[in-house]
Amino acid sequence: TGEAPLVVVIDPGHGGIDPGAEAGDLQEADVILGFARELADLLRRSGMTVVLTREEDVFVPLETRISVARAARADVFLSLHADALAEGEATGATVFLLAEEASDGASARLAEWHDRADLLAGVDLSAQDDLVAQVMMDMARIETQPRADRLAAALAAAIREKGGRMHRHPIQQAAFSVLKSPDIPSILLEVGFLSSEADRKRLADPVWRTMMQEAILAALTAWAEADAAEAKLLRQ
């Protein structure tokens, strides 16, 4: 961060053989790709460098999504989703952070559902790194996790400030494999839930989408400034 443009990797969830959540003729993979493209345009216009993990309706393994972020030397990894939850009426935007223990059963099931597509495509998610690599990753996470926490808080605050609807538990945690980059602050944002009629209407509304995208821009901008200031303090 600092003087160089912020490098943001946007990860439109699902795609290809994995359509994600479905509601009527709506598929999460398509809805989110459209949202991601609009967001990328907005962030680029504001001077950020943006890379998308997929530009079309193709299947991208979770490991590849992480590799794209590494290759881009991302400052931030933002995975976008609009999943469906059967239990209760999940509605409103939700920010997810990585944790071994999920906030609740619904969060745990979402994380499992996301990994399921990779398992169906024959991708091995169980490969364990050796102990030395694990220790190094844990050390990197100690520094990265508080930065991700601050980004999550900035996102929730900006969405509320712009008048967006947040889930009653706006910041949650689950073991999403796609968030496991040890040294890149990584967030998964459910912009809404396709299982909610209210959210489906919002996702179809260009005015609402613009509001959400501007909230994400505001959050990234505020976070990057604070993050650069924090890094400067640590160097002193």
N, C-alpha and C positions, 0 to 999 in steps of 0.2 A: 504494500500500500504506500502511503506517502505521496510523492510527486507522480509516480508512474500511474497509468490508469488502472483502476480496479479490474481484475480479471475474474469474471463470473462465469462459471459453467452451469448452464441450465439443463436439467435432466427431465425431459417430458416422460413421465412414467409409462410403462407397458409398451405396446406396439407389436405389429406383425402377428405372429401366432398367439400372442397374449394381448387380447383386447382390453383387459382390465375389467372394471365394473361395466355393466350394461343396464340400461333402463329404456325400454321401448326400442326405438331405433338409434338411441344414443350409445356411443362407445366411449369409455373414459380415454382410451388411447388417442382418439381423434379430437375430442373436446380439449384435452390438455395440450396436444400438439399445437392447435390453433392459438390457445392462450399463451403458450411458450414463445411462439413466433412473434406475437404482438409485444410481449414483454421484452424479448430480445431487441426488437426495433427501438423501443422506448429507452432501454438502457444504453444502446449504442448511440442514440441521439444525444444522450447526456454525457457521452465521452468515455463510457466503460467499454472494455473489451469483452465480448460475449462469445462463448462457444456452446453449441447445443450438442447433447450426446446423440440425438437423432434428429434429422431434418425431415423425415418422412415416416410412413407407416411401416417400420421394420422392427424386427425383434433384436434387441441389444442386451446381451447378458449383463448381469449386475457388475461382474468383474470388469467388463469392458467400459462400462459407465465410469467406474472409478479410474480406470487407466486413462480415459479421455481427460479427466480432471488433472491427473498427474502430468500428462503430456503438455497440457495447456498452462501448467504452473499456476493453477487456479488459486485465487485468494479466497474464493467462496464456492461451495458446491450446493446448488439449490435443486432438490428433486421435487417435481410438481406432480400432484395427484388429485383425483376427484373420485375417491373410492365409494363403495357401498357398504353400509353396515346394517345387518339385520336387526340387531338388538336396539330397541328404543328408536327414537327419531333423531339420529345424529344429524346435526345441521350446523352450518357456520364453519369458518376457516379454523384449522387446527395446525399448530406448529409441532413437529416431532423432532426430538433429539435422540441420539443413540444412547442406549443403556442396555445392560445385560438383562435387567429386570424391567418388564413393561409396567406402565402406570396402572393398567387394569387389563381385564380379560379381552376387551374389545381391541385394545392396542396390540396385545400379543397376537391375536388372530390376524390383524392387519399385516403385521410383520411376517407371519407365517405365509399368508396369502401372497405377499410380494415375492418371497423366495420360491414359492411353488412353481412359478413359470420357468425359472431356471432349472429346477429339478426335472420338470417335464421335458425340457429341451436337452437334457443330458449333461448339464453343467454341474461339476462337482463343487459344492459349497463347503464340504467338510474337510478339505485339505488343511491340515494344521501346520502352522509355521513352526520352525524349531524354537527352542527356548530363548536363544540370543535375540532372534528377530522379535519374539513376543515381548521381551523386556524393553527393547528399543522402541517398539510401537507403544507400549504402555507409557514410557517416558515422554514420547511425542504427544500422546493424548493428554497428559497432565497439563501441558501448555495449551493445547488446542481446545480442550473441552470448555474451559471458562469463556473462550472467545466465541464458541458456538452458542453457549448459554446466553451471552450478551446479544448475539445476533437474533436468537429466538425471541428475546424480550423486546428488541427493537422492532421486529416484524409484528408481534402482537400489538404493541403500542401504536405503530403507524397505521395498521389496519383499523384499529378502533378509532384513531384520530380522524381518519378519512370517512368514518361512518360505516365501516364494514361490519358485517355480522361475524362475531367470533363464537366458536363452540363454548359451551359452559365451562369446559376445562381447556383453555386456549393453548397451553403448552404441556405436551405429554412426552413420554419416553417409551421407546420400544427397541428391540434388537433388529433394526432394519439393516440388512447386509450392505445396502448401497451407501450407508452413512459411515462405513468403517475405515475411511481414509484417516490414518492417525494424525496427519499433519495439515489437513485442510479442514477448516471449519465447515461442517456439513449439516444441512437442515433439510427435513422433508416437510413440505407445506401441502396440506390438503386444502385446496382453495375452496372446497365445498364437498358435499357428498351427493353423488348421483341418486342415492336412495332417498333423498329428500326432495320433495316436489318444489319447495321454496328455493332450494339451492339450484335445482335444474333451471328454474326461471331466471335466477340471477346469472348463472353461467351463460345463458343464451342472450343476455342483455349487454350490448356493447358498452353502454354507459357504466354499468356495474363493473365490467371487466377492466375498463380504463381506470376506474377508481382503485381497484385492487392492484393493478400494475403500477399505478403511481404510488400507492402505499409501499409496495415492495422496493421501488426506486428510492423513496424517502428513507426507508429502513436501512437499505444498503449504504446510502450516502452518510447517514448519521453514524452508523456502525463503523464505517471505514475511517471516518474522522476520529472517532473515539479510540479505535484500535491503533491508529497511527500514533496518537498521543500517548497511549498506554505503552506501546513499543519504545517510544522515545524515552519515557520515564525509566523503563527497565534497563535501557542502555546506559543511563547516567550513573 
